[in-house]
Amino acid sequence: MDRPAIAPRMEEDSLGTRLLPDNLAYGIQTARAVDNFSISGRTIADIEGFVPAIVTIKQAAARANLRTGGLEPAIAEAIEKAAAEYSAKIRRADFPVDIYHGGGGTAANMNVNEVLANRASEILTGRKGADPVHPNTHVNMGQSTNDVIPSAMKMTVGGQLAALRAEMNGLVDALLVKEKAFSNIVKLARTCLQDALPITLGQQFSGYSAAFERQIADIRMLEESCLALPLGATAVGTCFGASAEYRTAVFQELSGVTGKSYRAEHNLFDALQNADHWIHVSSALKATAVTLSKFSADLRLMSSGPRAGFAEIVLPAVQPGSSIMPGKVNPVMPEMMMQVAFRVIGNDATVTRAAEGELDLNVWESIILEAVSESIRLMRRAIPLFVQSCVAGIEVNVARCLTDASGSLALSTALASIYDYPTASAVAKHAAAHGLSIRDASVAHGLMNAEEADLLFGDTSAFTDPKRTEQLIARFREMRRS
């Protein structure tokens, strides 16, 4: 049996009228935006937390307008009930505005205004429509797109940054475990991809964990900065249409709904005109991505081989590495992580350009939010996989590490400290020319006997400890003087 046709409803905006199917939760302005901006296949509902943030602002505004006498109790309560329903469950189909839309986010703001107004009217009368609850008059009371959208952006990204920070904490925890496990494994350090002095693998991993700890601290500061909102600025920062009583009440209500200490921006004109806050956010994400990429690239180098490369470490084998070469295993998890980093770096270029804006409002906020959110989303998803399937399972080729460290010509640095640079250089050249270790070349040059050479070069781990190195060098200098 055929389903009964859904009766249309007539909606009106400043450009005219339009018939809409009555089952649509949104209204005429959202319908126009769908026609105008179907670009990416990603909508405002696909940005985690964004629509809920706008809904929360509308809920707090309804409460504030009730407190200050702007809204009748029945209308305020219906808006709040509608907002509570959508806070509990965001129906993606109700928010179809493409993230690539012009107007500084007007379509996104009106999408939420229309959905909540229609639902509030339905609660009061059983039917959708702008009577008795109007999307502009009632749901948007005391607000403008120009203060709602940047406020919602900061609320959204603040939550996303907290989630990213949690995943980064997991990465640091895994690195600290490895740092401890590798604390006594001596290996060769490399500078300019050439042999350098020995270090321990634990020392190398301590550098990685320290970098990520620093970036976690930066992200935590940015989370705090996301608590300052331009809400109440309305169109251009003059607060037109938003009374002082409302501006106080809306922040009280917003904090009550969210449990977070949101506050007004210090200068509302600055908050609307300038988007350098997002450059700071994106720069922190870029710094994290670059460090992840560098760490991943290091893992690829250190695990290269296994027979003709560095072969210092072994990464977990998670899938076959070649469709033609049996037995080949690739460092796929570091390579995945590096590709994520490349995308984050590209997003930072987008944010930098979009943050320029002009005059009294930055209208490029949609692409800023999409770029920042994508960067966070990709790293949030990639980091735990990287930890689980790569970092946590790293194993070490101890013998290879020690052999490379013991054979480094850079051990001649000890001779430079005991004798002088020209003497050490001569020994290093002799060792390189004859395929000798620095220990054997020192004996061949007559600088010391075999017993003394064993004392200086026998335990390569001494060169990884500043205190032991100082004591050893001091002892040989004293031997020279006596």
Phi, psi and omega in degrees: 000134180294141176286146178295142180295144179277121182293137178281161173237147181269127176238155184225140169224191186291347180263349180145204183240164180200140174274130179235144173302137187291346180278352177287132180283332182267183186235202191294320182291325175293319178300318177298319181296322177298319178295321187278327196234028178283089190245300196260343188081359176247133183247174180299337178285344180277348177272111187304121175091350187287304178299317175303325179294317178296317179300318180296320176299317179297322178295314179295322179294320178298317178296315181295319179291330174292316181298324185264005174086010181282328182243144172292147182305317183297317180291316179300317181293323179292319177298316181295321179295317177299317179297320179297321179297316182284335174294326179286326181205117176270118177272113188303322184296338181280351184230073189269006183293127179295144181296334176271089177219150182274183176086016177066025177095010181302317181298321179294314180298315181290329176303311180291318178304314183292318180298314181291322179295315179298317180292321179296317177298321179296321178297321184277326189234348184088002180220153177280166178133169184278005178234118016264353184251117183261138183298323180273311185296318188255304184293325183265012184301131178077011186228168169220155171308325188290340173253333181290311186294312177296330176293314179296324177300314182291322176298318181296307185290327176303316177292321179295321179296321178299319179292320177296318180300322179297319179291324178292326174300322177295322177295315180298318178302317180295321179293323178294324176298315180292321178304316179291316182294329184261013189296334183252010181266111181277135179218175180267125170283157180224134173235135188056030181063016178247158182302136177229201182285162178288149167222176170263153176297329176297319177298318179298316180290333177295328176294320178295312183295323180296321179297315181290326176297320178296319180289327174300318178297320178297317180295323178298321177294322179291325174303316180297320181293337179285355177278345178270118187240150175273017182300132185100347178291335188053226196289313188228010179102355181273357180067020181301126180090356179237106183292163178299321179296318178297316184298323176291315184294321186293325177288324175298315181291321179297317178294325178294320180289320188264337186078010180249151185271068177290149182215163179283145173301149181295317180232110186290331177293315175301317184297327179274324185284320195244139183242024181295340173306319183286336173293319177298315180298309183295325178296320177295320177294320178297317179300318178296316181296318180296320178293320175298320180293318180295315178300315180296319178297322177298318179298321178298317180293312184294334179263002185297149183131239006280352184253334185243017180238204179294314177054033179280324182231163177237124178270152178302138176274113184251346176193156177301147188260355182207146175275352183233331184257104180298142176086351180284134178232126184260155176280067191291328181290314172300324180291323174298316183296323180292323178294322174300316180299319179300320180294318179298319179297319177295320178298326179297323177296321177297313181297318180301314180292317184290336183286352181295310178061194174197148175051236195261005179201137169273118184261005183261024187294330181299313181287329174300311181297317180298316182294313180297315182296321178296318179301314180294315183300314181297316180290323177300322181279325185282320187301310181297326176294319179298317179294310186294316188259002180221290190301315184295337184253014181295131175242163188240139170271086189299316184296318180296318180300314183291321179299314180295319181294319182290333183267004184290132175292342180292349174295344175298344176303327177296322179293324178297324179287329182273316182256263175198171185296315180301320179297313180298321180296320179297318179296317180298318179295320178296318179296318180293320183289329186249007178066035181257162169281163176298326178300309183289325179293327178296320177292317181298328179278355179077015178290329183200162177274177185298321181295317179294322179296322178294322179297319183281317189248358186293324180246097184296335181297338180299330182282355177264355184242112183305321182293314180295322179297314180300316181296318181294314180296317179299321180297317182288327176295321178294321178298322180294323183284334185271000000 
